[in-house]
Amino acid sequence: MSIRIGIIGAGAMARAHLGALQNDPRAELVALSSRTRTNAEGLCESFGLDYVEDWQQLLNMNLDAIYVLTPDGFHRDYAVAVLENNIHLFLEKSLELDLAKGRDIVAAGKTAAAKGIKTLMGYPLRFDPHFRLMKKILTQESSGKVLYGSSIRTHFLTNDMEMYDKYRDENYSPPAWYFEEKNFGPIYSHGSHDYDYMRWFADSEVKSVYAVARRALLPEGCAPDAFFTTLEFENGAIANVSTPWITRVEYDMITIAAENVTVQNQNNKVLWQDAKMEAAEEFEYDLWANINGHFLDVIENKAEPLCTLEDGLAAVTIATAAVQSSKSGAPVKIAEIK
């Protein structure tokens, strides 16, 4: 039985998800809606979807699932409507820019879940086999409690040139909303990936956040493009996160130290060491096939969602605290975030 799917949004993430879905025999791509008609019609032609000018029409097309792939600050109304119409929801990160709107989405998700409606929060690094291996090692009883984390994932991103995205393996022109000061740049959106998987690795909630951010290369009026964020967890662990947009050498280095083992991801080469062994492992994989295949598994009741709306709310709460801390110059307690 096919799963009838609709899409809201026609940007780079729509291309990435549609490219994976078209290769999954369970997915029936039905219709797409976007305010950007030119992009939408091109995607519809490429992937065989109907173009729908009014997104609310999707709610009446007998769809099983809808993907909300719009910019971060335009998720609430779409997501809540999808859930209130008893349609399974895939929500691209971040959950929302405004925490109150994010909480509305989570509340709607809880109500829909009682009716059997499934949701998945789109943090793709949870579906990367390198990160999955790190989590597997850290959850072994012999590893002990996570004590420390460090994540540096460097990028070079400007508002006036075409960029290469290694995760999607494509060149693209970043949308203008990436750089708007009100959207907070990488300290919020890109960094939220790291806030999410640090919670996942530490198996603990964040207690307080301290951040320093600067606008280094972007022009006046844009978001900060360089930052460091320090996280203090309720279980005593600490972590440091940075995903700056100012480094022309792009490289990922994620290190997690537990009581009895250290695991490190060096640009998709995983190494780990304890008292007895040292090993390394690399993978061939399709990140977008992994996350979309998992969502269809969730709809078919073959799996529990690996990343929930609640996880999404936790990540953007941390991101909000990081923004507040960068402005005040002082640590911010998560419990005080309204």
C-alpha positions as CSV (number, residue, x, y, z in Angstrom):
1,M,0.0,0.0,0.0
2,S,1.4,3.4,-1.0
3,I,1.8,6.4,1.3
4,R,0.3,9.5,-0.3
5,I,2.6,12.5,0.3
6,G,2.2,16.2,0.0
7,I,4.9,18.9,0.3
8,I,4.8,22.4,1.6
9,G,7.9,24.4,0.5
10,A,10.1,24.4,-2.6
11,G,13.6,25.1,-1.5
12,A,16.8,23.1,-1.2
13,M,15.3,20.8,1.5
14,A,12.3,19.9,-0.8
15,R,14.8,18.8,-3.5
16,A,16.7,16.7,-1.0
17,H,13.7,14.9,0.4
18,L,11.9,14.4,-2.9
19,G,15.1,13.0,-4.4
20,A,15.0,10.3,-1.7
21,L,11.3,9.7,-1.7
22,Q,11.1,9.1,-5.4
23,N,13.3,6.0,-4.9
24,D,11.2,4.5,-2.1
25,P,8.4,2.3,-3.6
26,R,6.2,3.0,-0.6
27,A,6.0,6.8,-1.4
28,E,3.4,8.2,-3.8
29,L,4.3,11.8,-4.4
30,V,1.0,13.7,-5.0
31,A,1.2,17.5,-4.7
32,L,3.3,20.4,-3.7
33,S,2.5,23.9,-2.5
34,S,4.8,26.9,-2.2
35,R,4.7,30.7,-2.2
36,T,7.6,30.6,-4.7
37,R,5.7,29.4,-7.7
38,T,8.7,29.2,-10.1
39,N,10.6,26.9,-7.8
40,A,7.5,24.9,-7.1
41,E,6.5,24.3,-10.7
42,G,10.1,23.2,-11.5
43,L,10.1,20.6,-8.7
44,C,6.6,19.4,-9.7
45,E,7.8,18.8,-13.2
46,S,10.9,17.0,-12.0
47,F,9.2,14.8,-9.6
48,G,5.7,14.3,-11.1
49,L,3.7,16.2,-8.5
50,D,0.7,18.5,-9.0
51,Y,1.2,22.1,-8.1
52,V,-1.3,23.5,-5.5
53,E,-1.4,27.3,-5.2
54,D,-3.2,27.3,-1.8
55,W,-1.5,25.0,0.7
56,Q,-4.7,24.4,2.5
57,Q,-6.0,22.4,-0.5
58,L,-3.5,19.8,0.5
59,L,-5.5,19.1,3.6
60,N,-8.4,17.9,1.5
61,M,-6.5,15.6,-0.9
62,N,-6.7,12.4,1.0
63,L,-3.0,12.5,1.8
64,D,-1.4,10.2,4.4
65,A,1.5,12.5,5.2
66,I,2.7,16.1,4.6
67,Y,6.2,17.4,4.8
68,V,6.6,21.0,6.1
69,L,9.8,22.3,4.6
70,T,9.4,26.0,4.9
71,P,11.9,28.5,6.5
72,D,12.2,28.1,10.3
73,G,9.9,31.0,11.2
74,F,6.9,29.7,9.1
75,H,6.2,26.3,10.6
76,R,3.5,26.7,13.3
77,D,0.4,27.3,11.1
78,Y,1.3,24.6,8.6
79,A,2.3,22.0,11.2
80,V,-0.7,22.6,13.5
81,A,-3.2,22.4,10.5
82,V,-1.6,19.2,9.3
83,L,-1.9,17.6,12.7
84,E,-5.5,18.9,13.4
85,N,-6.5,17.3,10.1
86,N,-5.1,13.9,11.2
87,I,-2.3,13.7,8.7
88,H,1.1,12.4,9.6
89,L,3.7,15.2,9.8
90,F,7.4,15.4,8.8
91,L,8.7,18.8,10.1
92,E,12.0,20.0,8.9
93,K,14.3,21.6,11.6
94,S,14.2,24.0,13.3
95,L,10.9,23.5,15.1
96,E,10.1,27.2,15.0
97,L,11.9,30.5,15.7
98,D,9.3,31.6,18.3
99,L,9.1,29.3,21.3
100,A,5.4,29.9,21.9
101,K,4.7,28.8,18.4
102,G,6.9,25.8,18.9
103,R,5.0,24.8,22.0
104,D,1.8,25.0,19.9
105,I,3.2,22.5,17.5
106,V,4.2,20.1,20.3
107,A,0.8,20.4,21.9
108,A,-0.9,19.6,18.6
109,G,1.4,16.7,18.1
110,K,0.4,15.2,21.5
111,T,-3.3,15.5,20.7
112,A,-2.7,14.0,17.2
113,A,-0.6,11.1,18.7
114,A,-3.6,10.0,20.8
115,K,-5.4,9.4,17.4
116,G,-2.5,7.4,16.0
117,I,-1.0,10.3,14.0
118,K,2.8,10.1,13.6
119,T,5.4,12.8,13.6
120,L,9.1,13.1,12.9
121,M,11.4,16.0,13.6
122,G,13.9,16.4,10.8
123,Y,17.3,16.5,12.4
124,P,19.2,14.4,9.8
125,L,22.4,13.9,11.7
126,R,20.6,11.4,14.0
127,F,20.2,9.3,10.9
128,D,23.8,9.5,9.8
129,P,25.4,6.1,10.5
130,H,28.6,7.8,11.9
131,F,26.5,9.5,14.6
132,R,24.4,6.3,15.1
133,L,27.7,4.4,15.8
134,M,28.8,7.1,18.3
135,K,25.5,6.8,20.1
136,K,25.7,2.9,20.1
137,I,29.2,3.1,21.7
138,L,28.2,5.6,24.3
139,T,25.1,3.7,25.4
140,Q,27.1,0.5,26.2
141,E,27.1,0.0,29.9
142,S,30.8,-0.3,30.0
143,S,31.2,3.2,28.5
144,G,29.9,4.9,31.7
145,K,28.4,8.4,31.9
146,V,29.2,11.0,29.3
147,L,31.3,13.7,30.8
148,Y,32.3,16.1,28.0
149,G,31.5,17.0,24.4
150,S,33.0,19.2,21.8
151,S,31.6,19.9,18.4
152,I,33.3,22.1,15.7
153,R,31.6,21.9,12.3
154,T,33.0,24.6,10.2
155,H,31.4,26.2,7.1
156,F,31.9,29.2,4.8
157,L,28.6,30.8,4.0
158,T,28.0,34.3,2.6
159,N,25.0,36.1,1.2
160,D,26.6,37.0,-2.2
161,M,27.9,33.8,-3.7
162,E,26.9,30.2,-4.6
163,M,27.8,27.7,-2.0
164,Y,28.5,23.9,-1.9
165,D,26.5,21.8,0.6
166,K,28.4,18.6,1.3
167,Y,25.3,17.0,3.0
168,R,23.2,17.4,-0.2
169,D,26.2,17.3,-2.6
170,E,25.1,20.3,-4.5
171,N,25.8,23.9,-5.2
172,Y,23.1,26.4,-4.2
173,S,22.4,30.0,-3.6
174,P,21.6,30.4,0.1
175,P,18.2,32.1,0.6
176,A,18.1,35.6,2.0
177,W,16.4,34.6,5.2
178,Y,19.5,32.7,6.3
179,F,21.3,36.0,6.9
180,E,18.5,38.1,8.4
181,E,19.5,39.4,11.8
182,K,16.1,38.3,13.3
183,N,16.8,34.7,12.4
184,F,20.0,34.6,14.4
185,G,22.2,32.8,11.8
186,P,24.2,29.7,12.7
187,I,24.0,30.2,16.5
188,Y,20.3,29.2,16.1
189,S,19.7,27.2,13.0
190,H,22.9,25.4,12.2
191,G,23.9,25.1,15.8
192,S,20.6,23.5,16.7
193,H,21.8,20.3,15.0
194,D,24.6,20.1,17.5
195,Y,22.4,21.1,20.5
196,D,20.1,18.2,19.5
197,Y,22.7,15.5,19.2
198,M,24.6,16.6,22.3
199,R,21.4,16.1,24.3
200,W,21.1,12.7,22.5
201,F,24.7,11.6,23.3
202,A,24.6,12.9,26.9
203,D,21.2,11.4,27.6
204,S,20.5,14.5,29.7
205,E,18.7,17.8,29.4
206,V,20.7,21.1,29.3
207,K,20.6,23.2,32.5
208,S,22.3,26.4,31.4
209,V,23.8,28.0,28.3
210,Y,26.6,30.5,27.7
211,A,27.3,31.9,24.3
212,V,29.6,34.5,22.6
213,A,28.7,35.6,19.1
214,R,30.1,38.1,16.6
215,R,29.2,39.3,13.1
216,A,32.6,38.8,11.5
217,L,32.3,38.8,7.7
218,L,28.6,39.5,7.0
219,P,27.6,43.1,6.5
220,E,25.8,45.3,9.0
221,G,22.3,44.2,9.7
222,C,22.9,40.5,9.1
223,A,23.0,37.8,11.7
224,P,26.2,36.9,13.6
225,D,28.3,34.4,11.6
226,A,30.8,33.3,14.3
227,F,30.0,31.9,17.8
228,F,30.8,29.5,20.6
229,T,28.1,28.0,22.9
230,T,28.9,26.2,26.1
231,L,26.2,23.8,27.4
232,E,26.0,22.6,31.0
233,F,23.8,19.4,31.4
234,E,21.7,18.4,34.4
235,N,23.8,15.2,34.8
236,G,27.0,17.3,35.2
237,A,28.3,16.9,31.6
238,I,29.6,19.9,29.7
239,A,29.9,20.5,26.0
240,N,31.1,23.2,23.6
241,V,29.4,23.8,20.2
242,S,30.3,26.0,17.2
243,T,29.2,25.9,13.6
244,P,30.7,29.2,12.2
245,W,30.1,30.4,8.7
246,I,33.5,32.1,8.4
247,T,36.0,29.3,7.8
248,R,37.0,28.6,4.2
249,V,38.3,25.2,5.3
250,E,35.2,23.1,6.0
251,Y,35.7,20.2,8.5
252,D,33.8,18.4,11.2
253,M,35.3,17.3,14.5
254,I,33.0,15.9,17.2
255,T,34.5,14.5,20.3
256,I,32.6,12.8,23.2
257,A,34.4,11.6,26.3
258,A,32.6,9.3,28.7
259,E,34.0,7.8,31.9
260,N,35.6,4.8,30.1
261,V,35.6,5.6,26.4
262,T,36.2,8.4,24.0
263,V,34.6,8.5,20.6
264,Q,35.4,11.0,17.9
265,N,34.0,11.8,14.5
266,Q,36.7,13.2,12.3
267,N,34.9,14.4,9.1
268,N,33.0,11.1,8.9
269,K,35.7,8.8,10.2
270,V,34.7,7.5,13.6
271,L,37.4,6.6,16.0
272,W,37.0,5.3,19.6
273,Q,39.3,4.2,22.3
274,D,39.1,2.7,25.8
275,A,41.6,0.8,27.9
276,K,41.6,-2.2,25.6
277,M,41.0,-1.1,22.1
278,E,41.2,1.5,19.4
279,A,39.2,1.3,16.2
280,A,37.9,3.4,13.3
281,E,35.0,3.0,10.9
282,E,33.6,4.8,7.8
283,F,30.4,4.2,5.9
284,E,28.8,4.5,2.5
285,Y,25.3,5.9,3.0
286,D,22.5,8.1,1.7
287,L,21.5,10.5,4.6
288,W,18.2,11.5,2.9
289,A,17.2,8.0,2.1
290,N,17.9,7.1,5.8
291,I,15.7,9.8,7.3
292,N,12.8,9.5,4.8
293,G,12.9,5.7,5.0
294,H,12.6,6.0,8.8
295,F,9.6,8.3,8.5
296,L,7.8,5.8,6.3
297,D,8.7,3.0,8.8
298,V,7.2,5.2,11.6
299,I,4.0,5.7,9.6
300,E,3.8,1.9,9.0
301,N,4.3,1.3,12.7
302,K,7.6,-0.5,12.1
303,A,9.7,2.0,14.2
304,E,9.4,4.6,16.9
305,P,10.5,8.1,15.8
306,L,14.1,8.6,16.4
307,C,13.6,12.4,16.8
308,T,10.4,13.8,18.2
309,L,8.7,17.2,18.2
310,E,9.7,17.4,21.9
311,D,13.3,16.9,20.9
312,G,12.8,19.8,18.4
313,L,11.5,22.0,21.1
314,A,14.4,21.2,23.4
315,A,16.9,22.1,20.7
316,V,15.3,25.5,19.9
317,T,15.0,26.3,23.6
318,I,18.7,25.8,23.8
319,A,19.2,27.9,20.7
320,T,17.0,30.7,22.2
321,A,19.1,30.6,25.4
322,A,22.2,30.8,23.3
323,V,20.9,33.9,21.5
324,Q,19.9,35.5,24.7
325,S,23.3,34.8,26.3
326,S,25.2,36.2,23.4
327,K,23.3,39.4,23.8
328,S,23.5,39.7,27.6
329,G,27.0,38.4,28.0
330,A,25.9,36.1,30.8
331,P,24.8,32.5,31.2
332,V,21.1,31.7,30.7
333,K,19.3,29.0,32.7
334,I,17.0,26.9,30.5
335,A,14.4,26.9,33.3
336,E,14.1,30.7,32.9
337,I,13.4,30.6,29.2
338,K,9.8,31.7,28.6
